[in-house]
Amino acid sequence: MTISSVIELKRLALRNLARHKVKTILTCAAIMVSVTVYIFMDSWLAGMNNESRRNIINYEIGAAKLQTKGYFDKKDELPGYETFGGWEACAAALDKAGYDAAPRYTFSGTLYSLTGSAPLVVYAVDPAAEARTLAYTDYIELGRYIRNGEFGVALGLMTADKLRVGVPTRPEPAELEDLIEAVRAAVGDGFVPADETFIRNCYAPMEVKVQFGESEEYAAERARGRLVLRRDLPRPDLDRLWNLVDTTGRNDVRISTVIDYKMAPDSIRADKWDADLWPLLNAEEQRLVGGAYEYDELTGAYLLIEEDPAKRDAALAAMLRVDFSGAVRHVNQVIDAKVVGLVNSPDPVNNYNTGYMPLDVLQDEAGMMLEGRITELLIRDKTLGAADMTSGIETKAAIRAALDSGLAERGLALPDDLDVFFWTDYVKDYLGYENMESGASKIFSILLFLLAFIGISNTMLLAILERTREIGMMRALGMTGGQLIFTYMVEAALLGLIGSVLGIILGCLLNIPMVKYGIDFSEMMEQMGGSMGYRVAGNFRGTWKLDTIIGSGIVATLLSALMALLPARRAVKMEITQSLRFE
């Protein structure tokens, strides 16, 4: 075909669209809706995925961790006995290579307040190193962050509200009255009317705010009679309110936990040896463990006889590998502490059932008997901030190379039981959820596209049937089958192009407020215990994805053209004389 003939065929396709305005409008509308929904859903999910990943890195675990292999294998159990010392040399090597490193000891327990209890994951940290490595320390909403040398706790805001610890942020009127009376009793003669007025003025009635997915009636009922801490209070007023509340003992808490430490048992009952230990060991491990113990007929148990510390450690490692319970000892521990601040970060993990304590106060019998050992060393590129993902030097290979090089300069080597684990190694469950949600949205969008393209196929089929005599006449005048097929494919492509352009415009218009403001799910997240799967605290925003915006228009246009191929080929296969007689 010549260029002039192609142009003429395109004009013919345009005239055909104009002849059937209603069908053209309906078909374009179907494509427009499909493209709009696809752009909107993909943008929203991509925004939540990006924000979640950014929060995991910057507020939870950094880019990578240095841990024992044994801890990583059982990380979901928080095995407090899998610790390592000498981490200072590793931190120095990383510092020289351009990384921040923050030591941590992680343990779980139950937090008891004056009014209730809640499960808690506690991170014992170096406050200064933690502030350099992670960004949640900038989100102390009330009080302050922890300091070395104190049994202080920085507690997640939502857990604090649940246990009535710290300054209440959304109290019932009765709770506020009880708080004022408690402050009056604690302060005594020093409590003046100005203090009561000050406390009352810190709160205002909760506004009725309809959140996504709830009715106005439900929102009004939720806000009825509730008070909320004013967001416009200056920091000095918040600190004064915190200090008044602190006098009541409301911030005094107790953490009940268990200290785990690994040690080769002095004796193992024969039945446990035969059932829980020996069958699970491989040949080499049986040699090590069998050499360390000897059966005693008098007690009916295997007694530890190995005196060589290296061989005892090897036997212990074999028992730990098969999860032999006798290799881990448990000591109940109670830690009295005071909540000194409340964390309310963009990552909900920091805000629910999470607390932070200074690492230095947990070293002896009053704490967790750590003796300088930690469970993990968090690693982050010094040059990056809270808005960044990972950099080129934040790979497992690069970090491991920096450690090996830095330690070698000090005449040291990384112990065989330590390794670097990347952030994705810790959140595989979340990444699987992320892929599932993305896949589900894509399937939904594909179904919409499919319905739209079935409509295009049906529209073109009916159009061709209505024009059968016209087709026969054009063929009798010399138009080839290829030219006819090209004409109808152009017609269908124009339908797809018009619909996709309108869909892109509408999708982008809908996406502007999603990117700028998002949708507030904070109330829903609180009712669901702080988690909707994503690591976003409540305001879900979209993001701009140019590949999706451009790609959806191209795909819609091409698929629309292809949907006209079969009906057009069927039409040109009909004999010209038969086409002219078609009624």
KOLTORLUM-346909 format. One record per residue (C-alpha): residue in one letter; x, y, z. Coordinates in steps of 0.02 Angstrom, whole numbers, plus 50000, padded with zeros to 5 digits. Each point is the difference from the previous one (the first is absolute). Layout:
AXYZ ...
REM end
This chain:
M500005000050000 T500585017549959 I500075014050129 S498535008849917 S498944984250007 V500424997450183 I499465017950038 E498384997549904 L499644983850094 K500275008950165 R498765013349947 L498764986449959 A500244992450173 L499675017050079 R498415002249899 N499424982850057 L500245005350182 A498995015749971 R498594990149918 H499714989750158 K500165012850138 V499074990550137 K501014984049977 T501615010149990 I499615009450161 L499524984350097 T501524990249942 C501195014450038 A499195001950171 A500314981750039 I501845001649953 M500145016450095 V499354991950161 S501184985249982 V501535011049973 T499495011850141 V499774985950125 Y501644991849949 I500995016250019 F499185004150167 M500214982650076 D501784997849939 S500505017250063 W499214997250170 L500774982950027 A501705005749936 G499945014850120 M499594989050149 N501334987349950 N501345013349980 E499535008350164 S499974983450091 R501714995049937 R500715017050042 N499284998950176 I500684982550028 I501755005949956 N499985016850088 Y498954996550153 E500184981350037 I501584990849948 G501145010749893 A500694993349836 A500784984550077 K500424991450164 L501514991050067 Q499384984950099 T500464982350044 K499394987349875 G499124991150141 Y499005015550044 F499505003049820 D499394982249980 K498855002350152 K499715018749988 D498114998650020 E500284992150172 L501165014250057 P501324987850068 G500825011050131 Y501384987350028 E500675002649823 T501115014850042 F501745005549954 G501325011350076 G501435010049927 W498775009749894 E500945016350032 A501374995049877 C498684996249868 A499175016950030 A501685008849982 A500374990949837 L498295004949931 D500215018050058 K501625001549903 A499144993249844 G498595012950007 Y498664990650098 D499065003950160 A499824985050115 A498834998250148 P500144985850127 R498414992050066 Y499434986550117 T498224994449963 F498874991050123 S498154997650031 G498985001150157 T498435006950079 L499835018250049 Y498975003550155 S499315017250037 L498865006050140 T498474995549897 G500444985149891 S501284990049904 A500534996949822 P501284989449908 L501545009949952 V501544998349891 V501415009750080 Y501525006449906 A501465003950114 V501005013049903 D501415012550006 P498975016349989 A501315009849903 A500374986149874 E498144996549980 A499655018249960 R501355000149867 T499394983949919 L498095000550008 A498775014449984 Y498654995250126 T500955009350137 D499415016349919 Y498194995250033 I499895001250189 E498275007650009 L499965002250189 G501384999650129 R501774996749938 Y501104986249934 I500954988350116 R501705004350073 N501454989250055 G500074995450183 E498125000050033 F498704986250005 G498935010049879 V498844993949863 A499485008749840 L498334991649968 G498914999049844 L498605012950012 M498564988049964 T500574987650132 A500205014350124 D498215005649965 K499364982350024 L500894998250168 R499675017950054 V501845004150011 G500685017549969 V498935014649947 P498304994049936 T499715005749821 R498154995749982 P499244998350174 E498204998350051 P499425014650107 A499974988650154 E501794994849968 L500555018249991 E499145003750166 D500874985050079 L501655006149933 I499765017450073 E499564992750169 A501534988649993 V501135014949962 R499185009950142 A500334985750123 A501794997649940 V500505018350002 G499085004150161 D500085018150057 G501035004349847 F498504997049887 V499185016649957 P498425004249902 A501095005649855 D500644982149983 E498244993249983 T499555013449874 F501584996249904 I499624981349991 R498215003149942 N500575012649868 C501174986949927 Y498484990449936 A498595003949879 P498454990449945 M500374987349865 E499445005749829 V498854989049898 K501124994049859 V499304987349879 Q501374988049949 F500074988949848 G498714986150006 E498945006450146 S498345008950009 E499705017350072 E498934992250138 Y501414988450053 A501275014149997 A498865010950107 E499734985850124 R501874996750009 A500375018350040 R498545002950119 G500615005450172 R501834997149959 L501395012450027 V501615001449902 L501695007450044 R500175016349905 R501254998949857 D500435018550009 L500784999150173 P501805006650004 R501364988250059 P500235008750169 D498154997150039 L500134981749949 D501524997950113 R499105008550144 L498494988649977 W501144984849994 N500865005050162 L498345002550089 V499374983049942 D501644991950051 T499735005150183 T498514987950009 G501054984449973 R499064996949838 N501674997849909 D500694986850118 V499994983049917 R500674982650028 I500654988449865 S499894981350031 T501154990249887 V501124984749990 I501894999949984 D500564986249883 Y501774993849995 K500774984949919 M501004987550103 A500384981749982 P498914991350131 D500904991350142 S498874984949980 I498724993649875 R498704986950045 A500174984249899 D498235001149930 K500315017849936 W501684994749930 D499234985749904 A498445009249940 D500445018449979 L501865000849968 W500964985049935 P498894995449850 L500085018049934 L501905001449998 N501044995849848 A501484988350012 E501275013650038 E498875008050129 Q499704983150083 R501884998150017 L500165017250081 V498524998350118 G500364981850040 G501785004550046 A499435014050115 Y498784989450101 E500064983550090 Y498554989250055 D499824997850188 E499034984450048 L499695006050177 T499055015649948 G499374993649832 A500665015649915 Y501415005849888 L501255010850096 L501115013549926 I501824994550014 E500865010649867 E501145013250076 D500715007549839 P499025016249971 A500174998849809 K499294982449996 R498615004550121 D499545014849888 A499994988549847 A498854987750089 L498885014550053 A499915006549821 A499444982849942 M498624999650131 L499425017549952 R499924995349816 V498714986550037 D499055011550121 F500354989350152 S499095009150139 G501254995150133 A501355010549916 V499105016350043 R499715005550178 H498665012450052 V500035012450143 N498475010450041 Q500385018550015 V499025015450052 I500605017349950 D499265015650080 A500065014949884 K499205016749960 V499255005249835 V500915015949949 G499275002949827 L498744994149872 V500464995349821 N498795003949858 S500954997149838 P499404997749820 D500304981350023 P498644991550106 V501244986850062 N500815013450109 N498335005450071 Y499234983550054 N500694987950131 T501765006649981 G501165007950128 Y501795006450002 M501194999650149 P501825005150024 L501174985449969 D501235004950136 V498814997450147 L499594982149951 Q501774993250013 D499944992650177 E498804990550114 A498825014950011 G499714998749812 M500264985849878 M501774994650053 L500685004249827 E501835002850048 G500335010149843 R499134988149879 I498665004849873 T498834990949882 E500245011249848 L500935014649924 L498935010949886 I500885007349848 R499585015449895 D500905011249875 K500515016050091 T499535011249852 L498174994849990 G498495007150089 A498244994650044 A499345003449825 D501274988549916 M500004981649958 T501654990649990 S501595006049915 G501304991449892 I501104995750149 E498544992350095 T500144982549932 K500444984350094 A501604997949900 A500575018050025 I499655000050186 R500864983250024 A501525006249903 A500085015750109 L499934989350158 D501334987849941 S501165014149944 G499775010550156 L500224985350119 A501544993949905 E500835016950030 R499814996650186 G500654982349985 L498254992950024 A498794989749899 L498114998650000 P499524984450100 D499304985649898 D498345000450093 L499685018349950 D499325006049834 V499205015049917 F498154998549957 F499125012349884 W498385008650050 T498984989749878 D500524984250093 Y498985005750151 V498385005049914 K499664985849879 D498254998050072 Y499635018349966 L500754999349825 G498914984849964 Y498475009750061 E500525014749892 N500134989049845 M498324992050039 E499135016850016 S500815006649841 G499534984249907 A498195001050058 S499835018149943 K500774995949831 I498794985549977 F498555011750040 S500645012949875 I500294986749867 L498204994250020 L499415017749971 F501105001249845 L499324983349940 L498215005850016 A500435016049907 F500854990749858 I498564987649987 G498925015449977 I501165006349864 S499944983149912 N498114999950012 T499895018049936 M501124996249851 L499074983949961 L498335008949996 A500735014449901 I500714988149869 L498384990349988 E499045016249972 R501215005049863 T500094983349910 R499215006949839 E501105015450014 I501534988850017 G499474990049847 M499785016049900 M501735006650050 R500804983549956 A499095000149831 L500735017249970 G501764993350029 M500375001150187 T501034985150056 G499674989150151 G501595006550082 Q499415017949981 L498314995750078 I500814991150147 F501195014750024 T498535012249999 Y499054990950136 M501554997250105 V500345018849989 E498205003250050 A500174988750152 A501715007450042 L499235017449998 L498684994050122 G501374993650113 L501045015849980 I498565011750041 G499454989450148 S501774998150068 V500395018649983 L498425004250096 G500424986450127 I501765006750023 I499355017750027 L498684994250125 G501224988150086 C501295013850021 L498695012050068 L499474987050129 N501814996450041 I500465018050041 P499105000450170 M500554981950033 V501835004749981 K499855016550094 Y498794995450140 G499624981449995 I498614991450098 D500024999650190 F499794982450068 S500675003850175 E498374996550091 M499754983949906 M501794994850036 E499775003250186 Q498464989050001 M500984986449909 G501415000450126 G501175011049900 S500234989549846 M499194999149828 G501474990649928 Y500925015549942 R501345008950103 V499065016749990 A499335008350156 G498345005749930 N500095011949852 F500134989849840 R500685009949853 G500234995749817 T501485003549889 W500295004949819 K500444985549885 L500345006649825 D500294982549932 T498244995050054 I499215015949934 I500844999049829 G499954981149990 S498134998750036 G499625011849855 I501124990549878 V499344982950053 A498185005749992 T500255006949824 L500914984649933 L498804987650079 S498525009749933 A500734998749825 L500294981350019 M498204997450058 A499415005749828 L501094987649906 L498904984650009 P498345008649955 A500845009149855 R500824984149932 R498334991250008 A499205013949899 V501294999749859 K499854981149981 M498195002049942 E499754999849812 I499705017249923 T498364994649920 Q499404992850164 S500475016150090 L499015010449876 R498444989050028 F500195000550191 E498485007050091 
REM end
